[in-house]
Amino acid sequence: MKTIALIYMGGTFGCVGDPLMPMPEHSFLPALKKVIPTHFSIECFAAPSIKDSSACTATDWLKLIQQVQQLQLDGFQHFVIIHGTDTLSYAAATLARFIGHSCHVVITGSQYPLLNIDGNDIREFTDALSNLTLACEQVLRLPAGVYLAFHQQIFHAQTALKVHTTELNAFAGVAATQECHTVADYFVVQNEHFEQATQLSVLNLMLQPIAQEQLTLQLKNILANPPHFLILQGFGTGNIAVNDEILSLFEALYQRQCLTIVSTQVTFGQIDQRYAVSSWIHSAKVLLNDCHSHADLYAKALQMYLKYPTHDQWFTHWQQH
């Protein structure tokens, strides 16, 4: 029987009390083992970083990836990860970018805790156990890769997006049964990457209908202390109306080692530059979002940042990843 490495990383799944608070892993893992269906062979592990997922950063996910890679060396090839839903899509996309198709990974969470307020029995109403069971079933069936399991659905991890704050049917994406060309570049995480990741600065600006003069002021403010990556979420297929001054600011941002990435604020669909209003993109010092989701774009930026030392290399190699 194939053994599943079950990694607990916190989130609503493992919360108890009123108000809800994370149950310490040394108490939660024994309680979790008692409710896992007996027909699965599972070994439980605490993640290196266990916290509310809204507080997770790249460093937490890199530590998780390193743990998975170390367990791979120990012979594990099937992994189920329990994670909070707030940044579940980011964790899933990052795992997919860094681990790729080297093993079988399903990440899941829940909208309701597994245990009751006192932490001594399964909660009367919860989606936690059904999500966990689904993840364990599918990790043994699916081809190698990274997937997200939630509410009786399985998605390719790089495409997943949280679309509802409280409903059980909280995620959308490309179903695992559908063909999806996912991009992965197996990246061995070393300890030095943790500190490097803490320095990563990504700024996302969802554009509003404002005058170009106001966008110019906003970009000038950003230029004073630029991030590594500036994501501009345009309208529709990624359309952004610009003028010569705005284009010069994109060039100035690049000279200050900031890559501007044009994306869209629309939930589904790819960006498309066939409209005249966006013809400037082909000659400007900007990149186009070619990822499956906003979380996947974050994961790609993180990997480029760790893999290449300069912004010129990020720009040059962007289309290769």
Secondary structure as UniProt FT lines:
FT   STRAND          3..8
FT   HELIX           12..14
FT   STRAND          15..16
FT   TURN            17..20
FT   STRAND          21..22
FT   HELIX           25..35
FT   TURN            38..39
FT   STRAND          41..46
FT   HELIX           53..55
FT   HELIX           58..73
FT   TURN            74..75
FT   STRAND          78..82
FT   TURN            86..87
FT   HELIX           88..99
FT   TURN            100..101
FT   STRAND          104..108
FT   TURN            117..118
FT   HELIX           128..139
FT   TURN            140..141
FT   STRAND          145..150
FT   TURN            151..152
FT   STRAND          153..156
FT   HELIX           157..159
FT   STRAND          161..162
FT   STRAND          171..172
FT   TURN            176..177
FT   HELIX           192..198
FT   STRAND          202..206
FT   HELIX           212..224
FT   STRAND          229..235
FT   TURN            236..238
FT   HELIX           244..255
FT   TURN            256..257
FT   STRAND          259..264
FT   HELIX           276..282
FT   STRAND          286..288
FT   HELIX           294..307
FT   HELIX           311..317
FT   HELIX           318..320
//
